[in-house]
């Protein structure tokens, strides 16, 4: 029986493993805090700019700058963070990055409470968060496959995605609705959630660390991770498809513009806009956690990205809140569909001793598609207006799917998640896990 034919039962569920339960809770708490913070950072940035006399286009440019300042540290540090995830205790890296985020939340809470918050402070925190995420992402992504046997890794990825998507749903709600009560409250709640995340990750016991390549210099090992991605057409195609599609069609950076000046729904409406794609994504991830995808995974990933582009176009044109929410729901569901397939393929087609470095490359492309995509969308909105920026981005995602189906035919022909034969042999630690009662 292949790993894709295994149904989830109480005995095969990743939640039977204590380390995975602690990991799941830590990721959920951290994601709740991150999305509550980022929603309010964007909202405060846009409102400070608008209240300071800047136009809609000029204020959109400030949102673009927030995205750029988060992306640049990731771009510079990603090779080093991937190497670190393969050579140091991934739990310690996660703890340190969560502690830094807790510090950012506390700083913003203090400044907001005292009315001293400025664009300069928001830009500074954005830079720190970019540095933190450069190290946090590879460490957590590379840690997850060490916690469960390969046979249930796709199920674990789906459950981990649920933690992420629930955080994306509830986090903006926490941010938007607590901000309506007291502007400093979202940051105080985020600080508490980061504390929970640090505590949970500390309950993960010692996990296998990949053997170190003692005879190779660090820079050679970093380059080797990049070379592996370039040479593996499956991994390269999956990573770059997400990079260009989401980079072009990212509309999240412009949610404050839509909430204040197009749909006119305020901060509570902003929370709903941010929640809608996460609801669609979470329900999709929940479906996959009980009914893992088995067949035609490559073609289905391509179709999901195309639907993502179409729904983005309709959202960009909408001035009716229910239609906008419906389209964002579809955007989230389609994105999660492709994310689930992409993450499973990347993790299962990468040797454990390279997962940290490959995860760092994947994180860089995700950041390029998200944070740098925010900069791109905000810049387009500054030049052409927000509606043209969003609609043009959705069309660009559809064109990307057509091009990638030609450039990477392996994406069209991949039928299952089964990795190459050389990656199927379990390690001694995995054999021991599979014998667990």
Secondary structure as the mmCIF struct_conf table of DSSP 4:
data_model
#
loop_
_struct_conf.conf_type_id
_struct_conf.id
_struct_conf.beg_label_comp_id
_struct_conf.beg_label_asym_id
_struct_conf.beg_label_seq_id
_struct_conf.end_label_comp_id
_struct_conf.end_label_asym_id
_struct_conf.end_label_seq_id
HELX_RH_3T_P HELX_RH_3T_P1 UNK A 3 UNK A 5
HELX_LH_PP_P HELX_LH_PP_P1 UNK A 6 UNK A 8
TURN_TY1_P TURN_TY1_P1 UNK A 10 UNK A 12
HELX_RH_3T_P HELX_RH_3T_P2 UNK A 14 UNK A 16
BEND BEND1 UNK A 17 UNK A 17
HELX_RH_AL_P HELX_RH_AL_P1 UNK A 18 UNK A 51
TURN_TY1_P TURN_TY1_P2 UNK A 52 UNK A 53
HELX_RH_AL_P HELX_RH_AL_P2 UNK A 56 UNK A 87
BEND BEND2 UNK A 88 UNK A 88
HELX_RH_AL_P HELX_RH_AL_P3 UNK A 90 UNK A 113
TURN_TY1_P TURN_TY1_P3 UNK A 114 UNK A 115
HELX_RH_AL_P HELX_RH_AL_P4 UNK A 119 UNK A 144
TURN_TY1_P TURN_TY1_P4 UNK A 145 UNK A 147
BEND BEND3 UNK A 148 UNK A 148
HELX_RH_3T_P HELX_RH_3T_P3 UNK A 150 UNK A 152
HELX_RH_AL_P HELX_RH_AL_P5 UNK A 153 UNK A 181
TURN_TY1_P TURN_TY1_P5 UNK A 183 UNK A 184
HELX_RH_AL_P HELX_RH_AL_P6 UNK A 185 UNK A 201
TURN_TY1_P TURN_TY1_P6 UNK A 202 UNK A 203
HELX_LH_PP_P HELX_LH_PP_P2 UNK A 210 UNK A 212
TURN_TY1_P TURN_TY1_P7 UNK A 214 UNK A 215
BEND BEND4 UNK A 216 UNK A 216
HELX_RH_AL_P HELX_RH_AL_P7 UNK A 218 UNK A 231
HELX_RH_AL_P HELX_RH_AL_P8 UNK A 233 UNK A 249
HELX_RH_3T_P HELX_RH_3T_P4 UNK A 252 UNK A 254
HELX_RH_AL_P HELX_RH_AL_P9 UNK A 255 UNK A 257
HELX_RH_PI_P HELX_RH_PI_P1 UNK A 258 UNK A 262
BEND BEND5 UNK A 263 UNK A 263
HELX_RH_AL_P HELX_RH_AL_P10 UNK A 266 UNK A 290
BEND BEND6 UNK A 291 UNK A 291
BEND BEND7 UNK A 295 UNK A 295
HELX_RH_AL_P HELX_RH_AL_P11 UNK A 297 UNK A 317
HELX_RH_AL_P HELX_RH_AL_P12 UNK A 321 UNK A 348
TURN_TY1_P TURN_TY1_P8 UNK A 349 UNK A 349
BEND BEND8 UNK A 350 UNK A 350
HELX_RH_3T_P HELX_RH_3T_P5 UNK A 352 UNK A 354
HELX_RH_AL_P HELX_RH_AL_P13 UNK A 355 UNK A 384
HELX_RH_AL_P HELX_RH_AL_P14 UNK A 386 UNK A 407
HELX_RH_AL_P HELX_RH_AL_P15 UNK A 409 UNK A 413
BEND BEND9 UNK A 416 UNK A 416
HELX_LH_PP_P HELX_LH_PP_P3 UNK A 418 UNK A 420
HELX_RH_3T_P HELX_RH_3T_P6 UNK A 421 UNK A 423
TURN_TY1_P TURN_TY1_P9 UNK A 424 UNK A 424
BEND BEND10 UNK A 425 UNK A 425
HELX_LH_PP_P HELX_LH_PP_P4 UNK A 426 UNK A 427
HELX_RH_AL_P HELX_RH_AL_P16 UNK A 428 UNK A 434
TURN_TY1_P TURN_TY1_P10 UNK A 435 UNK A 435
#
